[in-house]
Amino acid sequence: MYALEEIIGRLIEAAQRGLWKADADMLERLNEIYNYVEAVLEADVTGEAQG
């Protein structure tokens, strides 16, 4: 999961910096997945479920 978070974060950053021309739907979906993965990782660290 940590690798997935890193990859998605880098894709979002590349789009923000103009290095990757992702459409709005793709960026929206990537942000949704990133937020989900982040919540799962935080729940795993704290032992609490979020959502």
HUHU-V76887 format. One record per backbone hydrogen bond with DSSP energy under -0.5 kcal/mol. NH is the residue of the N-H (numbers start at 1). CO is the residue of the C=O. Records with the same first field share a line. If there is no record, write none. Layout:
NH = CO  CO
This chain:
5 = 1
6 = 2
7 = 3
8 = 4
9 = 5
10 = 6
11 = 7
12 = 8
13 = 9
14 = 10
15 = 11
16 = 12
17 = 13
18 = 15
19 = 14
20 = 14
22 = 20
27 = 23
28 = 24
29 = 25
30 = 26
31 = 27
32 = 28
33 = 29
34 = 30
35 = 31
36 = 32
37 = 33
38 = 34
39 = 35
40 = 36
41 = 37
42 = 38
43 = 39
44 = 40
45 = 41
46 = 42
47 = 43
48 = 43
